[in-house]
Amino acid sequence: MTYDLDLLPGVEPSPLALLLLGKQRDPDSERGVDCPGELPAVSDPSLVERARQAKEALGGRVFVLGHHYQRDEVIQFADVTGDSFKLAQQAAARPDAEFIVFCGVHFMAESADILTGPEQAVILPDLAAGCSMADMATFDQVEECWAVLEEMGVADQVVPVSYMNSSAAIKGFTGRHGGTICTSSNAKRAMEWAFGKGEKVLFLPDQHLGRNTAVLELGLSLDDCVVYNPRRPNGGLTAEQYRDAKVLLWKGHCSVHGRFTAQSVAEVRERVPGINVLVHPECQHEVVLAADLVGSTDFIIKALEAAEPGSAWAIGTELNLVKRLAAQHPDKTVVFLEKTVCFCATMNRIDLPHLVWSLEELVAGRVPNRITVEPETARWARRALDQMLALP
């Protein structure tokens, strides 16, 4: 039994879900830019065939990566699907591919550029496909934070741990200060490694993943964690808080996972008796406490694969993935945790018209929307990424 998530009683479309994605500028994003070129019309009935022909014409010269949160219309043309780091690794494992078309968001394409050769071009079909979480920590803000830590006399005790969902500039900052990158799957190992090097961890940009990891996996208390707010003087913290804290959490969050509430969990339990609630660790702490299981995107996918036929699941993550899981597991009840439809608006900017336009530009000998990371930034970011790969 599977609910049609589009018709689930009580589900209401959010304003973001109704945007004409890919046709507008995102003025609130650090990476918000207009997409150049003339896009095919969304209504063009030949889009699928055009994408197929262009990809076939390019052959082994192109390698298409599709993030789990992408639309099905895009995923069908992906050579590999996965989370951000898996896709960057897959790009690095294809040195013969001249073009890497990354159907994801900006920071993911940056990571792919860092990990691939200089002769390879990483392409983002829409340059306005950013990440609200990554945009919550700019390079200047993080540099200012480190200056505050130095002023407070604790910088030499702090090891930065930056989530994969961050810009190349933030990854570079992390590498320069002897830190590491982490994913939602290895955040515990990354923080344990950091505590082996220093007394405190600066975790950015997602406060919820940092808090959930510190408290639920490392056994620290909520009082051991403080939130640094880049928009307030000294981060909004006192000298005493800097001295006593073990984990400094950046005031950032995922706009999708941050929408889920403990009330969402209570309501779905009332609506579907016996349901299992499975959420991503980017969710708020009270949501994770109320859930039955918590884990990364890969964990969520594997949990559904291993679930008993006839079992019921409410999933707290991006809607495209939840809908795909529901379609893949018709023997189980799979519902979205929130009543309000919640796509990742920036991820959804990568649609079929943008993919077709990108592939056809490559066929015509033009390289559109190439993502490049400045060499010095890439060098330090690569150091932080290599440190993650070396985690025990």
C-alpha positions as CSV (number, residue, x, y, z in Angstrom):
1,M,0.0,0.0,0.0
2,T,1.4,3.4,-1.0
3,Y,-0.1,6.8,-0.5
4,D,-0.1,9.2,-3.5
5,L,1.9,11.9,-1.9
6,D,0.4,14.6,-4.2
7,L,-3.1,13.6,-3.0
8,L,-2.3,12.9,0.7
9,P,-5.1,14.4,2.8
10,G,-4.1,17.6,4.4
11,V,-1.0,18.2,2.2
12,E,-0.8,21.7,1.0
13,P,1.6,23.0,-1.7
14,S,4.1,25.6,-0.3
15,P,4.7,28.8,-2.3
16,L,8.3,27.6,-3.1
17,A,6.8,24.6,-4.8
18,L,4.9,26.8,-7.1
19,L,7.8,28.9,-8.3
20,L,8.5,28.8,-12.0
21,L,11.9,27.2,-11.2
22,G,14.7,27.8,-13.5
23,K,13.2,31.0,-15.0
24,Q,13.9,33.3,-12.1
25,R,16.7,34.9,-10.2
26,D,17.3,34.1,-6.5
27,P,18.3,37.4,-5.0
28,D,18.7,35.9,-1.5
29,S,21.4,33.5,-2.5
30,E,25.1,34.3,-2.5
31,R,25.3,32.4,-5.8
32,G,22.1,33.9,-7.2
33,V,22.6,34.7,-10.9
34,D,20.6,34.7,-14.1
35,C,20.9,31.6,-16.2
36,P,22.3,32.6,-19.6
37,G,21.0,31.3,-23.0
38,E,17.6,30.5,-24.4
39,L,16.0,27.6,-22.6
40,P,13.7,25.1,-24.3
41,A,10.1,25.5,-23.2
42,V,9.0,23.2,-20.4
43,S,6.1,22.2,-22.6
44,D,8.3,21.0,-25.4
45,P,7.2,17.4,-26.0
46,S,10.6,16.5,-27.6
47,L,12.7,17.3,-24.5
48,V,13.3,13.7,-23.5
49,E,14.3,12.7,-27.0
50,R,16.5,15.8,-27.3
51,A,18.3,14.9,-24.1
52,R,18.7,11.4,-25.2
53,Q,20.1,12.4,-28.6
54,A,22.5,14.9,-27.2
55,K,23.8,12.5,-24.5
56,E,24.2,9.8,-27.2
57,A,26.1,12.3,-29.5
58,L,28.5,13.1,-26.7
59,G,29.1,9.5,-25.7
60,G,31.9,8.9,-23.3
61,R,32.9,12.5,-23.3
62,V,30.1,13.4,-20.9
63,F,29.3,11.9,-17.5
64,V,26.0,13.0,-15.9
65,L,25.6,13.0,-12.1
66,G,22.2,13.2,-10.4
67,H,21.7,14.0,-6.7
68,H,19.0,12.0,-4.9
69,Y,16.9,15.1,-4.5
70,Q,16.6,15.7,-8.2
71,R,13.4,15.4,-10.2
72,D,12.8,12.1,-11.9
73,E,12.8,13.8,-15.3
74,V,16.5,14.6,-14.7
75,I,17.4,11.4,-12.8
76,Q,16.5,9.3,-15.8
77,F,19.6,10.7,-17.6
78,A,22.0,10.4,-14.8
79,D,24.9,7.9,-15.2
80,V,25.2,7.8,-11.3
81,T,22.9,8.9,-8.5
82,G,23.9,9.5,-5.0
83,D,24.6,12.1,-2.3
84,S,26.9,15.0,-2.8
85,F,30.2,13.4,-1.7
86,K,29.5,10.1,-3.5
87,L,28.9,12.0,-6.7
88,A,32.1,14.1,-6.4
89,Q,34.0,10.8,-5.9
90,Q,32.3,9.3,-8.9
91,A,33.4,12.3,-11.0
92,A,37.0,11.9,-9.8
93,A,36.8,8.2,-10.8
94,R,36.0,9.2,-14.4
95,P,39.3,10.9,-15.6
96,D,38.4,10.1,-19.2
97,A,35.2,12.1,-19.1
98,E,35.8,15.5,-20.7
99,F,32.6,17.0,-19.3
100,I,31.0,16.4,-15.9
101,V,27.4,17.6,-15.9
102,F,26.4,17.9,-12.2
103,C,22.7,17.9,-11.6
104,G,22.9,19.1,-8.1
105,V,23.7,22.5,-6.5
106,H,26.7,24.8,-6.6
107,F,28.8,23.5,-3.7
108,M,28.5,20.0,-5.1
109,A,29.9,21.1,-8.4
110,E,32.7,22.9,-6.7
111,S,33.7,19.7,-4.8
112,A,33.7,17.9,-8.1
113,D,35.9,20.5,-9.7
114,I,38.3,20.2,-6.7
115,L,38.5,16.4,-7.1
116,T,38.7,16.2,-10.9
117,G,41.6,17.0,-13.3
118,P,42.2,20.5,-14.7
119,E,41.4,19.3,-18.2
120,Q,37.9,18.2,-17.1
121,A,35.0,20.7,-17.2
122,V,32.4,20.6,-14.4
123,I,29.1,22.0,-15.6
124,L,26.1,23.1,-13.5
125,P,23.0,23.3,-15.7
126,D,21.6,26.3,-13.8
127,L,24.1,28.6,-12.0
128,A,21.3,29.8,-9.7
129,A,21.1,26.3,-8.2
130,G,22.6,27.1,-4.9
131,C,22.1,25.9,-1.3
132,S,20.5,28.0,1.4
133,M,22.5,26.3,4.1
134,A,25.8,26.8,2.3
135,D,24.9,30.5,1.8
136,M,24.4,30.9,5.6
137,A,28.2,30.8,6.1
138,T,30.2,33.2,3.9
139,F,34.0,33.3,3.8
140,D,34.2,36.8,5.3
141,Q,31.8,35.7,8.2
142,V,33.9,32.7,9.0
143,E,37.1,34.6,8.9
144,E,35.5,37.1,11.3
145,C,34.4,34.2,13.6
146,W,38.0,33.0,13.8
147,A,39.2,36.5,14.7
148,V,36.7,36.5,17.5
149,L,38.0,33.1,18.7
150,E,41.5,34.6,18.7
151,E,40.3,37.6,20.6
152,M,38.6,35.4,23.2
153,G,41.8,33.4,23.6
154,V,40.4,30.0,22.5
155,A,41.4,29.8,18.8
156,D,44.3,27.5,19.6
157,Q,41.9,25.1,21.2
158,V,39.5,25.0,18.3
159,V,39.5,22.5,15.4
160,P,37.0,23.3,12.6
161,V,34.7,20.6,11.2
162,S,32.8,21.7,8.1
163,Y,29.8,19.8,6.6
164,M,30.1,18.8,3.0
165,N,27.2,21.2,2.4
166,S,29.5,24.3,2.4
167,S,31.2,26.4,-0.2
168,A,34.7,25.7,-1.5
169,A,35.8,28.8,0.3
170,I,34.7,27.4,3.6
171,K,36.3,24.1,2.9
172,G,39.5,26.0,2.1
173,F,39.2,27.8,5.4
174,T,38.8,24.5,7.2
175,G,41.9,23.0,5.5
176,R,44.0,26.1,6.4
177,H,43.1,25.7,10.0
178,G,43.8,22.0,10.3
179,G,40.3,20.8,10.2
180,T,38.3,18.3,8.3
181,I,35.1,18.0,6.2
182,C,32.3,15.6,7.1
183,T,29.2,14.1,5.7
184,S,26.0,13.2,7.6
185,S,27.3,9.6,7.6
186,N,30.7,10.2,9.2
187,A,30.1,13.3,11.3
188,K,30.7,11.3,14.5
189,R,34.1,10.1,13.3
190,A,35.0,13.6,12.2
191,M,34.1,15.2,15.5
192,E,35.9,12.4,17.5
193,W,39.0,13.1,15.3
194,A,38.7,16.8,16.0
195,F,38.4,16.3,19.7
196,G,41.6,14.2,19.5
197,K,43.4,17.3,18.2
198,G,41.8,20.1,20.3
199,E,39.5,20.9,23.1
200,K,36.7,22.5,21.1
201,V,35.1,22.0,17.7
202,L,33.7,24.7,15.4
203,F,31.0,23.0,13.5
204,L,29.6,24.7,10.4
205,P,27.4,25.5,8.7
206,D,24.5,23.2,10.0
207,Q,23.9,23.6,13.6
208,H,21.4,20.7,13.8
209,L,23.7,18.1,12.4
210,G,26.4,19.3,14.8
211,R,24.2,19.3,17.8
212,N,22.6,15.9,17.1
213,T,26.0,14.4,16.5
214,A,27.6,15.9,19.7
215,V,24.7,15.1,22.0
216,L,23.2,11.8,20.6
217,E,26.4,10.2,19.3
218,L,29.3,11.6,21.4
219,G,27.4,11.9,24.7
220,L,27.9,15.6,25.2
221,S,25.1,17.7,26.8
222,L,23.1,20.5,25.2
223,D,24.9,22.8,27.6
224,D,28.2,21.9,26.0
225,C,27.0,23.4,22.7
226,V,26.6,27.1,22.0
227,V,25.4,28.7,18.8
228,Y,27.6,31.3,17.0
229,N,25.4,33.9,15.2
230,P,27.4,35.7,12.6
231,R,24.9,38.6,12.5
232,R,25.5,39.5,16.2
233,P,28.6,41.1,17.8
234,N,31.0,38.5,19.0
235,G,28.6,35.9,17.6
236,G,26.2,36.7,20.4
237,L,28.3,34.8,23.0
238,T,30.1,35.9,26.1
239,A,33.7,35.2,27.0
240,E,32.5,32.7,29.6
241,Q,30.5,30.8,27.0
242,Y,33.5,30.6,24.6
243,R,35.6,29.3,27.5
244,D,33.1,26.7,28.7
245,A,31.7,25.4,25.4
246,K,33.0,22.2,23.8
247,V,31.1,22.6,20.5
248,L,30.6,26.0,18.7
249,L,27.7,25.5,16.3
250,W,27.3,27.9,13.4
251,K,23.8,29.4,13.1
252,G,22.8,27.7,9.9
253,H,20.3,25.1,8.8
254,C,18.8,23.3,5.9
255,S,15.6,25.1,4.6
256,V,14.0,21.7,3.9
257,H,14.9,19.6,7.0
258,G,14.5,22.6,9.3
259,R,10.8,22.7,8.4
260,F,10.0,19.5,10.2
261,T,8.7,19.8,13.8
262,A,8.0,17.5,16.7
263,Q,4.3,18.3,16.0
264,S,4.8,16.9,12.5
265,V,5.9,13.6,14.1
266,A,3.0,13.5,16.5
267,E,0.5,14.3,13.8
268,V,1.7,11.5,11.4
269,R,1.6,9.0,14.3
270,E,-2.0,9.9,14.9
271,R,-2.8,9.8,11.2
272,V,-1.1,6.4,10.5
273,P,-1.1,4.1,13.6
274,G,2.1,2.0,13.9
275,I,4.1,4.1,11.5
276,N,7.9,4.3,11.7
277,V,9.3,7.8,11.6
278,L,12.7,8.1,9.9
279,V,14.4,11.5,9.6
280,H,17.7,13.0,8.4
281,P,20.1,14.3,11.1
282,E,19.8,17.9,9.6
283,C,16.4,18.0,11.4
284,Q,15.9,19.9,14.6
285,H,17.0,18.1,17.8
286,E,13.5,17.7,19.1
287,V,12.4,16.1,15.8
288,V,15.3,13.6,16.0
289,L,14.4,12.8,19.6
290,A,10.8,12.1,18.6
291,A,11.7,9.9,15.6
292,D,12.3,6.2,15.6
293,L,15.3,6.2,13.3
294,V,17.7,8.9,12.1
295,G,20.3,8.7,9.4
296,S,21.8,10.1,6.2
297,T,20.2,10.0,2.8
298,D,22.0,6.7,2.1
299,F,20.8,5.3,5.5
300,I,17.2,6.3,4.6
301,I,17.3,4.5,1.3
302,K,18.8,1.4,2.7
303,A,16.3,1.4,5.6
304,L,13.4,1.3,3.2
305,E,15.0,-1.4,1.2
306,A,15.4,-3.6,4.3
307,A,11.9,-2.8,5.7
308,E,9.3,-5.5,6.1
309,P,6.6,-5.6,3.4
310,G,3.4,-4.0,4.8
311,S,5.3,-1.7,7.2
312,A,4.5,2.0,7.2
313,W,7.1,4.8,7.1
314,A,7.0,8.6,7.4
315,I,10.2,10.1,6.0
316,G,11.6,13.4,7.0
317,T,13.7,14.5,4.1
318,E,13.3,16.1,0.6
319,L,10.1,15.3,-1.2
320,N,11.5,14.2,-4.5
321,L,13.4,11.4,-2.7
322,V,10.4,10.5,-0.6
323,K,8.1,10.2,-3.7
324,R,10.8,8.1,-5.5
325,L,11.0,5.8,-2.5
326,A,7.2,5.4,-2.4
327,A,7.2,4.4,-6.0
328,Q,10.1,2.0,-5.5
329,H,8.4,0.2,-2.6
330,P,4.8,-0.3,-3.4
331,D,4.6,-3.1,-0.8
332,K,5.1,-0.5,2.0
333,T,3.3,2.6,3.1
334,V,5.6,5.6,2.5
335,V,4.4,9.1,3.4
336,F,6.0,12.5,3.7
337,L,6.5,13.7,7.3
338,E,5.2,17.2,6.8
339,K,1.8,18.3,5.7
340,T,3.3,21.1,3.6
341,V,4.9,20.0,0.4
342,C,8.6,20.7,0.7
343,F,10.9,20.5,-2.3
344,C,14.5,21.8,-2.2
345,A,13.7,24.9,-4.3
346,T,17.2,25.5,-5.5
347,M,17.9,21.8,-6.3
348,N,14.7,21.9,-8.4
349,R,16.1,24.6,-10.6
350,I,17.9,21.8,-12.4
351,D,15.0,20.7,-14.6
352,L,14.8,19.0,-18.0
353,P,15.0,22.2,-20.1
354,H,18.3,23.2,-18.3
355,L,19.7,19.7,-18.8
356,V,18.8,19.7,-22.5
357,W,20.2,23.2,-23.0
358,S,23.5,22.2,-21.3
359,L,23.9,19.0,-23.3
360,E,23.1,20.6,-26.6
361,E,25.6,23.4,-25.9
362,L,28.3,20.8,-25.4
363,V,27.3,19.1,-28.6
364,A,27.7,22.5,-30.4
365,G,31.2,22.9,-29.0
366,R,30.3,25.4,-26.3
367,V,31.0,24.8,-22.6
368,P,28.1,26.4,-20.5
369,N,28.1,27.3,-16.8
370,R,31.5,25.9,-16.0
371,I,32.3,25.7,-12.3
372,T,35.9,26.4,-11.4
373,V,37.5,26.8,-7.9
374,E,40.4,29.2,-7.5
375,P,43.6,27.1,-7.3
376,E,44.8,28.2,-3.8
377,T,41.3,27.7,-2.4
378,A,41.1,24.3,-4.1
379,R,44.5,23.3,-2.6
380,W,43.4,23.9,1.0
381,A,39.9,22.5,0.4
382,R,41.5,19.4,-1.1
383,R,43.5,19.0,2.1
384,A,40.4,19.1,4.3
385,L,38.6,16.6,2.0
386,D,41.7,14.3,2.0
387,Q,41.6,14.5,5.8
388,M,38.0,13.3,5.7
389,L,39.0,10.4,3.5
390,A,41.7,9.5,6.0
391,L,39.3,9.4,9.0
392,P,39.5,6.0,10.8
